[in-house]
């Protein structure tokens, strides 16, 4: 259930960034937690691959790439200090 909440926070940040609110800190925490889960998943994949329990065509788990992207998003949310950009067509 909390994964859905983390996804909702990321969606809200994408649509309406709130640089100076508590939602920003909760979004950073949720995104960093998801990145850690991806890292643990990738480590488990490598252990299973090393033991021969699974056979994969690619020796690098996609979880590591996902963790890197989530970490980058978390860093971007943390560093955002400017107000939400306004739409100006001219």
GROMACS elastic network, one bead per residue, 0.5 to 0.9 nm:
[ bonds ]
;  ai    aj funct       b0    kb
    1     4     6  0.53822   500
    1     5     6  0.66507   500
    1     6     6  0.89372   500
    2     6     6  0.61509   500
    2     7     6  0.85662   500
    2    30     6  0.85628   500
    3     7     6  0.62434   500
    3     8     6  0.86066   500
    3    30     6  0.82375   500
    3    34     6  0.78269   500
    4     7     6  0.50093   500
    4     8     6  0.61483   500
    4     9     6  0.86193   500
    5     9     6  0.61740   500
    5    10     6  0.86580   500
    5    30     6  0.84191   500
    6     9     6  0.50523   500
    6    10     6  0.62732   500
    6    11     6  0.86240   500
    6    26     6  0.86988   500
    6    27     6  0.69203   500
    6    30     6  0.54570   500
    6    31     6  0.67701   500
    6    34     6  0.81480   500
    7    10     6  0.51100   500
    7    11     6  0.61610   500
    7    12     6  0.85852   500
    7    30     6  0.87281   500
    7    31     6  0.86422   500
    8    11     6  0.50158   500
    8    12     6  0.60873   500
    8    13     6  0.85247   500
    9    12     6  0.50491   500
    9    13     6  0.60928   500
    9    14     6  0.85631   500
    9    23     6  0.76880   500
    9    24     6  0.86639   500
    9    26     6  0.80044   500
    9    27     6  0.57202   500
    9    30     6  0.81412   500
    9    31     6  0.88981   500
   10    13     6  0.50159   500
   10    14     6  0.61250   500
   10    15     6  0.86665   500
   10    27     6  0.65919   500
   10    30     6  0.88316   500
   10    31     6  0.78815   500
   11    14     6  0.50345   500
   11    15     6  0.62491   500
   11    16     6  0.83747   500
   12    15     6  0.51760   500
   12    16     6  0.55732   500
   12    17     6  0.69629   500
   12    18     6  0.88502   500
   13    16     6  0.52100   500
   13    18     6  0.68712   500
   13    23     6  0.85026   500
   13    24     6  0.77623   500
   13    27     6  0.78017   500
   13    77     6  0.81261   500
   14    17     6  0.62258   500
   16    84     6  0.69941   500
   17    24     6  0.79261   500
   17    77     6  0.85685   500
   17    80     6  0.87352   500
   17    83     6  0.77350   500
   17    84     6  0.55525   500
   17    85     6  0.85857   500
   18    21     6  0.56894   500
   18    22     6  0.84210   500
   18    23     6  0.69736   500
   18    24     6  0.62453   500
   18    80     6  0.89116   500
   18    83     6  0.73126   500
   18    84     6  0.68296   500
   19    22     6  0.87552   500
   19    23     6  0.84258   500
   19    24     6  0.61399   500
   19    77     6  0.78479   500
   19    78     6  0.84148   500
   19    79     6  0.87689   500
   19    80     6  0.59247   500
   19    81     6  0.54645   500
   19    82     6  0.66273   500
   19    83     6  0.61794   500
   19    84     6  0.73102   500
   20    23     6  0.82960   500
   20    24     6  0.69407   500
   20    25     6  0.88665   500
   20    80     6  0.88159   500
   20    81     6  0.72105   500
   20    82     6  0.88337   500
   20    83     6  0.82648   500
   21    24     6  0.56347   500
   21    25     6  0.74122   500
   22    25     6  0.53067   500
   22    26     6  0.63650   500
   22    27     6  0.86122   500
   23    26     6  0.50220   500
   23    27     6  0.59603   500
   23    28     6  0.85508   500
   24    27     6  0.50563   500
   24    28     6  0.62291   500
   24    29     6  0.86733   500
   24    77     6  0.67944   500
   24    78     6  0.72330   500
   24    80     6  0.89755   500
   25    28     6  0.50907   500
   25    29     6  0.62062   500
   25    30     6  0.85833   500
   25    77     6  0.84126   500
   25    78     6  0.73605   500
   26    29     6  0.50900   500
   26    30     6  0.60561   500
   26    31     6  0.84917   500
   27    30     6  0.51249   500
   27    31     6  0.59909   500
   27    32     6  0.84177   500
   27    74     6  0.75798   500
   27    77     6  0.75718   500
   27    78     6  0.87468   500
   28    31     6  0.52130   500
   28    32     6  0.60037   500
   28    33     6  0.84576   500
   28    73     6  0.82704   500
   28    74     6  0.50197   500
   28    75     6  0.75628   500
   28    76     6  0.88969   500
   28    77     6  0.63287   500
   28    78     6  0.62506   500
   29    32     6  0.51837   500
   29    33     6  0.60608   500
   29    34     6  0.86459   500
   29    74     6  0.78190   500
   30    33     6  0.50810   500
   30    34     6  0.62719   500
   30    35     6  0.86982   500
   30    74     6  0.85102   500
   31    34     6  0.50995   500
   31    35     6  0.62496   500
   31    36     6  0.87336   500
   31    70     6  0.60818   500
   31    71     6  0.71733   500
   31    73     6  0.74121   500
   31    74     6  0.55838   500
   32    36     6  0.62629   500
   32    37     6  0.86903   500
   32    67     6  0.86153   500
   32    70     6  0.68901   500
   32    71     6  0.61396   500
   32    73     6  0.87609   500
   32    74     6  0.60360   500
   32    75     6  0.87607   500
   33    36     6  0.50968   500
   33    37     6  0.62867   500
   33    38     6  0.86938   500
   34    37     6  0.50628   500
   34    38     6  0.62792   500
   34    39     6  0.87328   500
   34    67     6  0.74841   500
   34    70     6  0.71994   500
   34    71     6  0.87854   500
   35    38     6  0.50644   500
   35    39     6  0.63084   500
   35    40     6  0.88009   500
   35    63     6  0.86917   500
   35    64     6  0.86305   500
   35    66     6  0.72455   500
   35    68     6  0.72162   500
   35    69     6  0.81141   500
   35    70     6  0.54225   500
   35    71     6  0.60026   500
   35    74     6  0.87945   500
   36    40     6  0.62903   500
   36    41     6  0.85633   500
   36    67     6  0.69381   500
   36    71     6  0.87991   500
   37    40     6  0.51586   500
   37    41     6  0.61440   500
   37    42     6  0.86260   500
   37    63     6  0.87844   500
   37    67     6  0.79903   500
   38    42     6  0.61310   500
   38    43     6  0.86145   500
   38    62     6  0.88395   500
   38    63     6  0.50360   500
   38    64     6  0.65060   500
   38    65     6  0.87271   500
   38    66     6  0.67500   500
   38    67     6  0.52825   500
   39    42     6  0.50712   500
   39    43     6  0.61959   500
   39    44     6  0.86334   500
   39    63     6  0.64512   500
   39    64     6  0.59224   500
   39    66     6  0.86263   500
   39    67     6  0.60564   500
   39    68     6  0.88864   500
   40    43     6  0.50511   500
   40    44     6  0.61981   500
   40    45     6  0.85962   500
   40    63     6  0.85807   500
   41    44     6  0.51211   500
   41    45     6  0.62278   500
   41    46     6  0.87774   500
   41    61     6  0.86035   500
   41    63     6  0.64896   500
   41    64     6  0.84121   500
   42    46     6  0.63044   500
   42    47     6  0.87095   500
   42    60     6  0.81890   500
   42    61     6  0.56095   500
   42    62     6  0.75014   500
   42    63     6  0.51885   500
   42    64     6  0.58906   500
   42    67     6  0.89632   500
   43    46     6  0.51105   500
   43    47     6  0.62786   500
   43    48     6  0.87006   500
   43    61     6  0.85596   500
   43    63     6  0.89055   500
   43    64     6  0.87105   500
   44    47     6  0.50511   500
   44    48     6  0.61973   500
   44    49     6  0.85058   500
   45    48     6  0.51945   500
   45    49     6  0.60841   500
   45    50     6  0.85765   500
   45    54     6  0.84063   500
   45    60     6  0.88291   500
   45    61     6  0.68290   500
   45    63     6  0.88776   500
   46    50     6  0.60093   500
   46    51     6  0.85816   500
   46    59     6  0.78378   500
   46    60     6  0.79738   500
   46    61     6  0.76432   500
   47    50     6  0.50875   500
   47    51     6  0.62110   500
   47    52     6  0.85826   500
   47    53     6  0.87049   500
   48    51     6  0.51901   500
   48    52     6  0.61725   500
   48    53     6  0.52140   500
   48    54     6  0.59434   500
   48    55     6  0.86695   500
   49    52     6  0.51270   500
   49    53     6  0.61063   500
   49    54     6  0.53353   500
   49    55     6  0.63288   500
   49    56     6  0.74076   500
   49    59     6  0.79666   500
   50    53     6  0.77325   500
   50    54     6  0.84477   500
   51    54     6  0.78906   500
   52    55     6  0.67080   500
   55    58     6  0.89059   500
   55    59     6  0.89907   500
   56    59     6  0.64145   500
   56    60     6  0.89959   500
   58    61     6  0.72502   500
   60    63     6  0.84574   500
   60    64     6  0.75200   500
   60    65     6  0.87909   500
   61    64     6  0.58160   500
   61    65     6  0.74922   500
   62    65     6  0.52452   500
   62    66     6  0.62713   500
   62    67     6  0.86066   500
   63    67     6  0.59632   500
   63    68     6  0.85366   500
   64    68     6  0.61828   500
   64    69     6  0.86659   500
   65    68     6  0.50770   500
   65    69     6  0.62775   500
   65    70     6  0.86303   500
   66    69     6  0.51306   500
   66    70     6  0.61080   500
   66    71     6  0.84798   500
   67    70     6  0.50888   500
   67    71     6  0.59900   500
   67    72     6  0.85201   500
   68    71     6  0.50629   500
   68    72     6  0.61828   500
   68    73     6  0.86730   500
   69    72     6  0.50304   500
   69    73     6  0.62217   500
   69    74     6  0.85689   500
   70    74     6  0.60398   500
   70    75     6  0.85183   500
   71    75     6  0.60955   500
   71    76     6  0.85144   500
   72    75     6  0.50725   500
   72    76     6  0.61065   500
   72    77     6  0.86257   500
   73    77     6  0.61401   500
   73    78     6  0.85055   500
   74    77     6  0.51855   500
   74    78     6  0.61205   500
   74    79     6  0.86245   500
   75    78     6  0.50121   500
   75    79     6  0.60778   500
   75    80     6  0.85485   500
   76    79     6  0.51824   500
   76    80     6  0.60707   500
   77    80     6  0.52807   500
   77    81     6  0.86584   500
   78    81     6  0.80818   500
   80    83     6  0.81855   500
   81    84     6  0.89860   500
   82    85     6  0.79777   500
   83    86     6  0.85727   500
